[in-house]
Structure formats: C-alpha cells, structure tokens
Amino acid sequence: MKKHKSIMYVLSLVLIFLLMFTTSCKKKEQKENSGKTTINIWIMPNSPKPVIDLEDVLSEFKKNNPDIDIVITAIDWGAAWSKITVAATSGIGPDICQLGTTWVGTIASMGALLPLNDYISEIGGENAFLPACWNTSHIEGTNEIIAIPWFVDVRGIYYRADIFQKLGLTKKDLDTWESFEKTLQKIKDTKVVTDDKGNIYVGKDAEAKLNQPGYKLVAPLGIPGKNDWNVIHNFVPWIWAAGGELLSPDRKKAIFNSKEALQGILFYTGLVRKGLVPLKTLELNTAQVSTNFVNGDYAMYFDTSHMLKYFHVPREEGGFGDSVASKNYDVALFPKGPKGRYHFFGGSNLAIFKSTKHPKEAWRVLSYLCSKEAQIKYSQKTGFMPTRKDAFNDPYFENDPKRKVFKEATKYGKSYPCIPAWGPIEPILTRRLGILWDYVAGVYGPCSDKDIEEQINLAVEEVNSVLSTVDTSKKK
C-alpha cells in the first residue's frame, strides 16, 4: 500500500512537471510568435536593487520600443569573471554584457565581442565621453571599438567636517601630500574623542573621556589592506601622483619599482608606518572601513561617489542616513603629489557578444543606456558617475556641492592600460600588494623601506613573466 502510494506520488510529480513544461513552452512559443525580439543583458549588482533599478531606467525605452523585450540577469561580482569568460569562449551568453573596465582588454582578446565602430557616431563618438573612460573602449593601439563606457567609479576623500571645524582645519588642508600628512598628524596629536551623539572632545577634555564607556578615540585615517578587492586601485593614485607608472610605454615590462613609483608607494604605506592609520584596519575591506567611518572610528577615509547615496538612505534600507557621520561629513579630492593629482577611474562598460542573433536590437538597447538621460538616471540609482561629458551639465551634479567634487575629480581621472595581459596581471598585483600590507603591519617584524622595495621587485618579476608570455603587440 505504501509502495502504491509512493508510485502514485511520483507519477503526480511527473504530470505536474509535464504540465509546467508544456505551459512554459506555450508561453515561449507565444512570445516568439508575438513578433518581439528578446534581448538578454547580464549586469552586476551596481545598486541595492540591480534588476528593478535598471528596469526603471529602461522604462522609457520600452514604451518607445514595443518590439523589444529585455531580460535582465544580475550576476554576483564574485562569479561574474568566470561566467563571462565561459560565455566568451563558448559563444553561449547574453546579447549585452556589463564588463568591468579592467576586464575589457582580456575579454576582447578572446574575439567574443562585436565591433561597434559602425554605430558609435549615433551616440557622439569618442568626444562625447571622458577620455580616461574612452580609453577602455578598445584594446590599446587598435581602432576597433568593442565596449562603450557606461558608468565611472571614481574615489575621493570622505572626512568629518565637524572634527575639521573643531580643529580649525579646512578642505584646503587636504590639497597636497604635505598638507594632507600634516592634517593627519594634527588629528593624531590633538587626541580627538567622540561619543554616540556626535559630541567632540579634544585635548584634556578628550583625555578625561578616553577610559569611559561610550567614548572612542578617533583615528586620523582608515584605509583597507590585504583583504580588500580594491588593493591595486588604492595604490595607483599615489604611484601616478609621484610620476610613476605600472607598465612601460610599449607594455613590454613592469616599471612600478622605479624611483618615482616607489616614492608614491612609500608615501602611502608610510601613513601606516607613522601611526596615522590603525594597524587593525589593514585586515579590513572598503565596506568595513566605510562602516567604521560611519561609526566614528576615523576622521577620514577613501571611497567612491556611490557613498553619497548611502548617506541619504536609512539604515533599515541598507544605508547610513540616520548616523552622526551622515550629517557631519564632506568630501575632497585626492591630494596633489610631486607630479600632480590623479584619481583612479574604474567602473563598467557595456559590450555586445558576437554570438547575438539580434545585433541591431542589442545596439538600440545599449545606445539608450549610454545616452545622457539614461546615464543621469542610472547615476541617481547607483551613485556612480556618468561617462558622458554632457551628463555632468545636469543640475543633479551641479547643485550638490559634494557631488560636484566628484565631478571635479573626473578632470584628474586615469585608467589602466586596456591590454589583453591586464586580466592575469591584476590578480598578481592584488595578491602581491596584499602581502606587502603584511610587511607594513609588522607581521614579519619591523618594516623598512628596503623590505617594501624587495616586495615590489617580486611583484614586478611576476608581472614581467606574464608580459613575456601574453601578446602585447598593438595590432592595427
């Protein structure tokens, strides 16, 4: 009897499955017979509600293009690289795909992306985009455009304006390497203490509160270390500001062990070695450092423009809008080094796979997403900056003083070289610079300039081994 019931149960499940399968096929058939073209897009979680937010941005497009259905799939950043490379090599993937700007060179070298030269005049061409963004639209040294800049990820300094005011400091005190370090030293020497209500105590008043519950000593600066996904991105502004480069002009060898590059690396790591950064932050990632800043642990830290949005979102919705920091912060540009001011440009582009059966329809969707109106709307959803120059004329970027700082930062943007070898190079840099932070933290004993130089030389050797095996020629 039990066996009979078991068989009947299994048969019921099979019938249910067949019914669902048949219904699904009928729906698919009806959709195909409706005359609509379906365009599949892969994106990463660029906002708290990635699919819903992008659908909202595309709502106007859908009204004006009823012949196109758009299916959006959000892929976690941790799985995105493997999924996209499989799609690139197998020919089985979406019509449109989001690519991190540092991935474009490697994915393009697989021959999987559709050339877009015949289309780009429709969106204004090269001159419509920020130069550092457009550099990621094609493999360096070639003229074949294969990815259109979608949004830019640019960093700045977030600082507690109330602490600055208490100490008689201003944004100008962050303008150069020298003044930036002096400001950090002043905050350390003054001994700044805060409580949960945002009260600030300095000097003797601070010392009296230090050992009492509910009060904390504010560190001058918080920076993430070896466990951050942005390890190399955190270093390069300092390397560039000192006049250093990562690779030689012909891209044949690594040169970030040059005198200039080492000057930038030593300055940045020196902030930790001089006690201006708590050692424990070197175990954290950017998200954790950001949370600590909100909780009053640091007077300053570095983050992207997307944090502007989160400072206006309540905690119950995943933001920091009800925090003391959200009501008492400001932003500033990176300080100028010996050779100028630089901001690393990350972000993402949009590309069309060659395997698409609908290249014209895919372009219609992509070109809309890279239009001025769509980029402004998407920036409002994500907090990231547009890649189009004309988008920055919108009041959204002009009227908010904080957002205007990030607009100013785009003038100093610089991106990595878009070459096939960059895909395997970046993980090497991330790992090697992570090891470097262990040396700086004193894991292997007191850290000297020589120790840092030795670790950088090891990183250079590994990168050179990649450059010697990957084709870096500039094919026209």
SULGIHU-V385527 format. One record per residue. N is the residue number from 1. RES is the residue in three letters. OMEGA is omega in whole degrees, -180 to 180 (NA if undefined). BURIAL is # if it has 9 or more other ideal C-beta (glycine too) atoms within 8 Angstrom, else .. Layout:
n->N res->RES omega->OMEGA burial->BURIAL
n->N res->RES omega->OMEGA burial->BURIAL
This chain:
n->1 res->MET omega->178 burial->.
n->2 res->LYS omega->180 burial->.
n->3 res->LYS omega->180 burial->.
n->4 res->HIS omega->179 burial->.
n->5 res->LYS omega->180 burial->.
n->6 res->SER omega->180 burial->.
n->7 res->ILE omega->179 burial->.
n->8 res->MET omega->-180 burial->.
n->9 res->TYR omega->180 burial->.
n->10 res->VAL omega->179 burial->.
n->11 res->LEU omega->178 burial->.
n->12 res->SER omega->179 burial->.
n->13 res->LEU omega->180 burial->.
n->14 res->VAL omega->179 burial->.
n->15 res->LEU omega->178 burial->.
n->16 res->ILE omega->180 burial->.
n->17 res->PHE omega->-180 burial->.
n->18 res->LEU omega->179 burial->.
n->19 res->LEU omega->179 burial->.
n->20 res->MET omega->-179 burial->.
n->21 res->PHE omega->-180 burial->.
n->22 res->THR omega->179 burial->.
n->23 res->THR omega->179 burial->.
n->24 res->SER omega->180 burial->.
n->25 res->CYS omega->179 burial->.
n->26 res->LYS omega->179 burial->.
n->27 res->LYS omega->180 burial->.
n->28 res->LYS omega->180 burial->.
n->29 res->GLU omega->179 burial->.
n->30 res->GLN omega->-179 burial->.
n->31 res->LYS omega->-180 burial->#
n->32 res->GLU omega->-178 burial->.
n->33 res->ASN omega->-178 burial->.
n->34 res->SER omega->-179 burial->.
n->35 res->GLY omega->179 burial->.
n->36 res->LYS omega->175 burial->#
n->37 res->THR omega->179 burial->.
n->38 res->THR omega->177 burial->#
n->39 res->ILE omega->179 burial->#
n->40 res->ASN omega->180 burial->#
n->41 res->ILE omega->171 burial->#
n->42 res->TRP omega->175 burial->#
n->43 res->ILE omega->174 burial->#
n->44 res->MET omega->-179 burial->#
n->45 res->PRO omega->-178 burial->.
n->46 res->ASN omega->-179 burial->#
n->47 res->SER omega->-179 burial->#
n->48 res->PRO omega->179 burial->.
n->49 res->LYS omega->-169 burial->.
n->50 res->PRO omega->-177 burial->#
n->51 res->VAL omega->-179 burial->#
n->52 res->ILE omega->-178 burial->.
n->53 res->ASP omega->180 burial->#
n->54 res->LEU omega->176 burial->#
n->55 res->GLU omega->178 burial->#
n->56 res->ASP omega->178 burial->#
n->57 res->VAL omega->-177 burial->#
n->58 res->LEU omega->-175 burial->#
n->59 res->SER omega->180 burial->.
n->60 res->GLU omega->177 burial->.
n->61 res->PHE omega->-178 burial->#
n->62 res->LYS omega->178 burial->#
n->63 res->LYS omega->-176 burial->.
n->64 res->ASN omega->-179 burial->.
n->65 res->ASN omega->-176 burial->.
n->66 res->PRO omega->-180 burial->.
n->67 res->ASP omega->-178 burial->.
n->68 res->ILE omega->170 burial->#
n->69 res->ASP omega->-179 burial->.
n->70 res->ILE omega->178 burial->#
n->71 res->VAL omega->-177 burial->.
n->72 res->ILE omega->177 burial->#
n->73 res->THR omega->178 burial->#
n->74 res->ALA omega->-180 burial->#
n->75 res->ILE omega->179 burial->#
n->76 res->ASP omega->-179 burial->.
n->77 res->TRP omega->-178 burial->.
n->78 res->GLY omega->-179 burial->.
n->79 res->ALA omega->-171 burial->.
n->80 res->ALA omega->-176 burial->#
n->81 res->TRP omega->-178 burial->.
n->82 res->SER omega->180 burial->.
n->83 res->LYS omega->-178 burial->#
n->84 res->ILE omega->179 burial->#
n->85 res->THR omega->176 burial->#
n->86 res->VAL omega->178 burial->#
n->87 res->ALA omega->-178 burial->#
n->88 res->ALA omega->-177 burial->#
n->89 res->THR omega->-177 burial->.
n->90 res->SER omega->-176 burial->.
n->91 res->GLY omega->179 burial->#
n->92 res->ILE omega->-177 burial->.
n->93 res->GLY omega->-178 burial->#
n->94 res->PRO omega->173 burial->#
n->95 res->ASP omega->-179 burial->#
n->96 res->ILE omega->-179 burial->#
n->97 res->CYS omega->171 burial->#
n->98 res->GLN omega->177 burial->#
n->99 res->LEU omega->170 burial->#
n->100 res->GLY omega->-175 burial->#
n->101 res->THR omega->-178 burial->#
n->102 res->THR omega->180 burial->#
n->103 res->TRP omega->-169 burial->#
n->104 res->VAL omega->-177 burial->#
n->105 res->GLY omega->-178 burial->#
n->106 res->THR omega->-180 burial->#
n->107 res->ILE omega->179 burial->#
n->108 res->ALA omega->-179 burial->#
n->109 res->SER omega->177 burial->#
n->110 res->MET omega->178 burial->#
n->111 res->GLY omega->-174 burial->.
n->112 res->ALA omega->-172 burial->#
n->113 res->LEU omega->-178 burial->#
n->114 res->LEU omega->175 burial->#
n->115 res->PRO omega->-174 burial->.
n->116 res->LEU omega->-176 burial->#
n->117 res->ASN omega->-178 burial->.
n->118 res->ASP omega->-175 burial->.
n->119 res->TYR omega->-164 burial->#
n->120 res->ILE omega->179 burial->#
n->121 res->SER omega->-180 burial->.
n->122 res->GLU omega->-179 burial->.
n->123 res->ILE omega->174 burial->#
n->124 res->GLY omega->178 burial->#
n->125 res->GLY omega->-174 burial->.
n->126 res->GLU omega->-174 burial->.
n->127 res->ASN omega->180 burial->.
n->128 res->ALA omega->-172 burial->#
n->129 res->PHE omega->175 burial->#
n->130 res->LEU omega->-175 burial->#
n->131 res->PRO omega->-178 burial->.
n->132 res->ALA omega->176 burial->#
n->133 res->CYS omega->-178 burial->#
n->134 res->TRP omega->178 burial->#
n->135 res->ASN omega->-179 burial->#
n->136 res->THR omega->-178 burial->#
n->137 res->SER omega->-176 burial->#
n->138 res->HIS omega->176 burial->#
n->139 res->ILE omega->-177 burial->#
n->140 res->GLU omega->179 burial->#
n->141 res->GLY omega->178 burial->.
n->142 res->THR omega->180 burial->#
n->143 res->ASN omega->-176 burial->.
n->144 res->GLU omega->-180 burial->.
n->145 res->ILE omega->-176 burial->#
n->146 res->ILE omega->179 burial->#
n->147 res->ALA omega->-177 burial->#
n->148 res->ILE omega->180 burial->#
n->149 res->PRO omega->-175 burial->#
n->150 res->TRP omega->175 burial->#
n->151 res->PHE omega->-177 burial->#
n->152 res->VAL omega->179 burial->#
n->153 res->ASP omega->-176 burial->#
n->154 res->VAL omega->-175 burial->#
n->155 res->ARG omega->175 burial->#
n->156 res->GLY omega->178 burial->#
n->157 res->ILE omega->170 burial->#
n->158 res->TYR omega->-179 burial->#
n->159 res->TYR omega->179 burial->#
n->160 res->ARG omega->-178 burial->#
n->161 res->ALA omega->-180 burial->#
n->162 res->ASP omega->177 burial->#
n->163 res->ILE omega->178 burial->#
n->164 res->PHE omega->-179 burial->#
n->165 res->GLN omega->-180 burial->.
n->166 res->LYS omega->-177 burial->#
n->167 res->LEU omega->-180 burial->#
n->168 res->GLY omega->180 burial->.
n->169 res->LEU omega->176 burial->#
n->170 res->THR omega->179 burial->.
n->171 res->LYS omega->180 burial->.
n->172 res->LYS omega->180 burial->.
n->173 res->ASP omega->178 burial->#
n->174 res->LEU omega->-168 burial->#
n->175 res->ASP omega->-177 burial->#
n->176 res->THR omega->177 burial->.
n->177 res->TRP omega->-176 burial->#
n->178 res->GLU omega->-178 burial->.
n->179 res->SER omega->178 burial->#
n->180 res->PHE omega->-180 burial->#
n->181 res->GLU omega->178 burial->#
n->182 res->LYS omega->179 burial->#
n->183 res->THR omega->177 burial->#
n->184 res->LEU omega->-179 burial->#
n->185 res->GLN omega->180 burial->#
n->186 res->LYS omega->179 burial->#
n->187 res->ILE omega->179 burial->#
n->188 res->LYS omega->-176 burial->#
n->189 res->ASP omega->-177 burial->.
n->190 res->THR omega->-175 burial->#
n->191 res->LYS omega->-180 burial->#
n->192 res->VAL omega->179 burial->#
n->193 res->VAL omega->177 burial->#
n->194 res->THR omega->172 burial->#
n->195 res->ASP omega->-175 burial->#
n->196 res->ASP omega->-179 burial->.
n->197 res->LYS omega->178 burial->.
n->198 res->GLY omega->176 burial->#
n->199 res->ASN omega->-176 burial->.
n->200 res->ILE omega->179 burial->#
n->201 res->TYR omega->180 burial->#
n->202 res->VAL omega->176 burial->#
n->203 res->GLY omega->-177 burial->.
n->204 res->LYS omega->178 burial->.
n->205 res->ASP omega->180 burial->#
n->206 res->ALA omega->-179 burial->#
n->207 res->GLU omega->180 burial->.
n->208 res->ALA omega->-177 burial->.
n->209 res->LYS omega->-168 burial->#
n->210 res->LEU omega->-175 burial->#
n->211 res->ASN omega->179 burial->.
n->212 res->GLN omega->179 burial->.
n->213 res->PRO omega->179 burial->.
n->214 res->GLY omega->179 burial->.
n->215 res->TYR omega->179 burial->#
n->216 res->LYS omega->176 burial->.
n->217 res->LEU omega->-178 burial->.
n->218 res->VAL omega->176 burial->#
n->219 res->ALA omega->-179 burial->#
n->220 res->PRO omega->-173 burial->#
n->221 res->LEU omega->172 burial->#
n->222 res->GLY omega->176 burial->#
n->223 res->ILE omega->177 burial->#
n->224 res->PRO omega->-179 burial->#
n->225 res->GLY omega->-169 burial->#
n->226 res->LYS omega->-176 burial->#
n->227 res->ASN omega->-179 burial->.
n->228 res->ASP omega->177 burial->#
n->229 res->TRP omega->-178 burial->.
n->230 res->ASN omega->-171 burial->.
n->231 res->VAL omega->-178 burial->#
n->232 res->ILE omega->180 burial->#
n->233 res->HIS omega->-180 burial->#
n->234 res->ASN omega->-178 burial->#
n->235 res->PHE omega->-167 burial->#
n->236 res->VAL omega->179 burial->#
n->237 res->PRO omega->-179 burial->#
n->238 res->TRP omega->176 burial->#
n->239 res->ILE omega->-179 burial->#
n->240 res->TRP omega->-178 burial->#
n->241 res->ALA omega->177 burial->#
n->242 res->ALA omega->-179 burial->#
n->243 res->GLY omega->180 burial->#
n->244 res->GLY omega->177 burial->#
n->245 res->GLU omega->178 burial->#
n->246 res->LEU omega->-178 burial->#
n->247 res->LEU omega->177 burial->#
n->248 res->SER omega->-178 burial->#
n->249 res->PRO omega->179 burial->.
n->250 res->ASP omega->178 burial->.
n->251 res->ARG omega->-179 burial->#
n->252 res->LYS omega->-179 burial->.
n->253 res->LYS omega->177 burial->.
n->254 res->ALA omega->-178 burial->#
n->255 res->ILE omega->-179 burial->#
n->256 res->PHE omega->168 burial->#
n->257 res->ASN omega->177 burial->#
n->258 res->SER omega->180 burial->#
n->259 res->LYS omega->-177 burial->.
n->260 res->GLU omega->-180 burial->#
n->261 res->ALA omega->179 burial->#
n->262 res->LEU omega->177 burial->#
n->263 res->GLN omega->179 burial->#
n->264 res->GLY omega->-180 burial->#
n->265 res->ILE omega->-179 burial->#
n->266 res->LEU omega->178 burial->#
n->267 res->PHE omega->-177 burial->#
n->268 res->TYR omega->179 burial->#
n->269 res->THR omega->179 burial->#
n->270 res->GLY omega->177 burial->.
n->271 res->LEU omega->177 burial->#
n->272 res->VAL omega->-176 burial->#
n->273 res->ARG omega->178 burial->.
n->274 res->LYS omega->176 burial->.
n->275 res->GLY omega->-180 burial->.
n->276 res->LEU omega->179 burial->#
n->277 res->VAL omega->178 burial->#
n->278 res->PRO omega->-179 burial->.
n->279 res->LEU omega->-176 burial->.
n->280 res->LYS omega->179 burial->.
n->281 res->THR omega->-178 burial->#
n->282 res->LEU omega->175 burial->#
n->283 res->GLU omega->-172 burial->.
n->284 res->LEU omega->171 burial->#
n->285 res->ASN omega->-176 burial->#
n->286 res->THR omega->-179 burial->#
n->287 res->ALA omega->180 burial->.
n->288 res->GLN omega->177 burial->#
n->289 res->VAL omega->178 burial->#
n->290 res->SER omega->179 burial->#
n->291 res->THR omega->179 burial->.
n->292 res->ASN omega->176 burial->#
n->293 res->PHE omega->179 burial->#
n->294 res->VAL omega->-179 burial->#
n->295 res->ASN omega->175 burial->.
n->296 res->GLY omega->-177 burial->#
n->297 res->ASP omega->-176 burial->#
n->298 res->TYR omega->174 burial->#
n->299 res->ALA omega->-178 burial->#
n->300 res->MET omega->168 burial->#
n->301 res->TYR omega->-178 burial->#
n->302 res->PHE omega->177 burial->#
n->303 res->ASP omega->-177 burial->#
n->304 res->THR omega->-177 burial->#
n->305 res->SER omega->-177 burial->#
n->306 res->HIS omega->180 burial->#
n->307 res->MET omega->177 burial->#
n->308 res->LEU omega->-180 burial->#
n->309 res->LYS omega->-175 burial->#
n->310 res->TYR omega->177 burial->#
n->311 res->PHE omega->178 burial->#
n->312 res->HIS omega->-180 burial->.
n->313 res->VAL omega->-180 burial->#
n->314 res->PRO omega->-179 burial->.
n->315 res->ARG omega->-179 burial->#
n->316 res->GLU omega->177 burial->.
n->317 res->GLU omega->176 burial->.
n->318 res->GLY omega->-179 burial->.
n->319 res->GLY omega->-178 burial->#
n->320 res->PHE omega->-171 burial->#
n->321 res->GLY omega->-178 burial->#
n->322 res->ASP omega->-177 burial->.
n->323 res->SER omega->175 burial->#
n->324 res->VAL omega->-178 burial->#
n->325 res->ALA omega->-177 burial->#
n->326 res->SER omega->-179 burial->#
n->327 res->LYS omega->-174 burial->.
n->328 res->ASN omega->-180 burial->#
n->329 res->TYR omega->172 burial->#
n->330 res->ASP omega->-179 burial->#
n->331 res->VAL omega->-179 burial->#
n->332 res->ALA omega->176 burial->#
n->333 res->LEU omega->171 burial->#
n->334 res->PHE omega->-180 burial->#
n->335 res->PRO omega->177 burial->#
n->336 res->LYS omega->175 burial->#
n->337 res->GLY omega->-180 burial->#
n->338 res->PRO omega->-178 burial->.
n->339 res->LYS omega->175 burial->.
n->340 res->GLY omega->-178 burial->.
n->341 res->ARG omega->180 burial->#
n->342 res->TYR omega->173 burial->#
n->343 res->HIS omega->177 burial->#
n->344 res->PHE omega->177 burial->#
n->345 res->PHE omega->170 burial->#
n->346 res->GLY omega->179 burial->#
n->347 res->GLY omega->-175 burial->#
n->348 res->SER omega->175 burial->#
n->349 res->ASN omega->173 burial->#
n->350 res->LEU omega->-180 burial->#
n->351 res->ALA omega->176 burial->#
n->352 res->ILE omega->178 burial->#
n->353 res->PHE omega->178 burial->#
n->354 res->LYS omega->-177 burial->#
n->355 res->SER omega->-180 burial->.
n->356 res->THR omega->176 burial->#
n->357 res->LYS omega->-176 burial->.
n->358 res->HIS omega->-176 burial->#
n->359 res->PRO omega->-178 burial->.
n->360 res->LYS omega->179 burial->.
n->361 res->GLU omega->178 burial->#
n->362 res->ALA omega->179 burial->#
n->363 res->TRP omega->179 burial->#
n->364 res->ARG omega->179 burial->#
n->365 res->VAL omega->-178 burial->#
n->366 res->LEU omega->-178 burial->#
n->367 res->SER omega->176 burial->#
n->368 res->TYR omega->-179 burial->#
n->369 res->LEU omega->179 burial->#
n->370 res->CYS omega->176 burial->#
n->371 res->SER omega->180 burial->#
n->372 res->LYS omega->-175 burial->#
n->373 res->GLU omega->-178 burial->.
n->374 res->ALA omega->180 burial->#
n->375 res->GLN omega->177 burial->#
n->376 res->ILE omega->-179 burial->#
n->377 res->LYS omega->-180 burial->#
n->378 res->TYR omega->176 burial->#
n->379 res->SER omega->178 burial->#
n->380 res->GLN omega->179 burial->.
n->381 res->LYS omega->-170 burial->#
n->382 res->THR omega->-174 burial->#
n->383 res->GLY omega->178 burial->#
n->384 res->PHE omega->-177 burial->#
n->385 res->MET omega->176 burial->#
n->386 res->PRO omega->174 burial->#
n->387 res->THR omega->-180 burial->#
n->388 res->ARG omega->180 burial->#
n->389 res->LYS omega->-174 burial->.
n->390 res->ASP omega->-180 burial->.
n->391 res->ALA omega->-177 burial->#
n->392 res->PHE omega->176 burial->#
n->393 res->ASN omega->-180 burial->.
n->394 res->ASP omega->179 burial->#
n->395 res->PRO omega->180 burial->.
n->396 res->TYR omega->-180 burial->#
n->397 res->PHE omega->-177 burial->#
n->398 res->GLU omega->-170 burial->#
n->399 res->ASN omega->179 burial->.
n->400 res->ASP omega->-177 burial->#
n->401 res->PRO omega->-179 burial->.
n->402 res->LYS omega->179 burial->#
n->403 res->ARG omega->179 burial->#
n->404 res->LYS omega->176 burial->#
n->405 res->VAL omega->179 burial->#
n->406 res->PHE omega->173 burial->#
n->407 res->LYS omega->178 burial->#
n->408 res->GLU omega->-179 burial->.
n->409 res->ALA omega->-179 burial->#
n->410 res->THR omega->177 burial->#
n->411 res->LYS omega->-176 burial->.
n->412 res->TYR omega->-175 burial->#
n->413 res->GLY omega->176 burial->#
n->414 res->LYS omega->-178 burial->#
n->415 res->SER omega->178 burial->#
n->416 res->TYR omega->175 burial->#
n->417 res->PRO omega->-179 burial->#
n->418 res->CYS omega->-176 burial->#
n->419 res->ILE omega->180 burial->#
n->420 res->PRO omega->-176 burial->#
n->421 res->ALA omega->-173 burial->#
n->422 res->TRP omega->179 burial->#
n->423 res->GLY omega->178 burial->#
n->424 res->PRO omega->-179 burial->#
n->425 res->ILE omega->-173 burial->#
n->426 res->GLU omega->177 burial->#
n->427 res->PRO omega->177 burial->.
n->428 res->ILE omega->-180 burial->#
n->429 res->LEU omega->179 burial->#
n->430 res->THR omega->-179 burial->#
n->431 res->ARG omega->-176 burial->.
n->432 res->ARG omega->178 burial->#
n->433 res->LEU omega->173 burial->#
n->434 res->GLY omega->176 burial->#
n->435 res->ILE omega->179 burial->#
n->436 res->LEU omega->180 burial->#
n->437 res->TRP omega->176 burial->#
n->438 res->ASP omega->177 burial->#
n->439 res->TYR omega->180 burial->#
n->440 res->VAL omega->-179 burial->#
n->441 res->ALA omega->178 burial->#
n->442 res->GLY omega->179 burial->#
n->443 res->VAL omega->-179 burial->.
n->444 res->TYR omega->-179 burial->.
n->445 res->GLY omega->180 burial->.
n->446 res->PRO omega->-176 burial->.
n->447 res->CYS omega->179 burial->#
n->448 res->SER omega->176 burial->.
n->449 res->ASP omega->-179 burial->.
n->450 res->LYS omega->178 burial->.
n->451 res->ASP omega->180 burial->#
n->452 res->ILE omega->180 burial->#
n->453 res->GLU omega->179 burial->#
n->454 res->GLU omega->179 burial->.
n->455 res->GLN omega->177 burial->#
n->456 res->ILE omega->177 burial->#
n->457 res->ASN omega->177 burial->#
n->458 res->LEU omega->178 burial->#
n->459 res->ALA omega->179 burial->#
n->460 res->VAL omega->179 burial->#
n->461 res->GLU omega->-179 burial->.
n->462 res->GLU omega->179 burial->#
n->463 res->VAL omega->179 burial->#
n->464 res->ASN omega->178 burial->#
n->465 res->SER omega->176 burial->.
n->466 res->VAL omega->-178 burial->#
n->467 res->LEU omega->-179 burial->#
n->468 res->SER omega->-178 burial->.
n->469 res->THR omega->-180 burial->.
n->470 res->VAL omega->-180 burial->#
n->471 res->ASP omega->180 burial->.
n->472 res->THR omega->-179 burial->#
n->473 res->SER omega->-178 burial->.
n->474 res->LYS omega->-177 burial->.
n->475 res->LYS omega->179 burial->.
n->476 res->LYS omega->NA burial->.
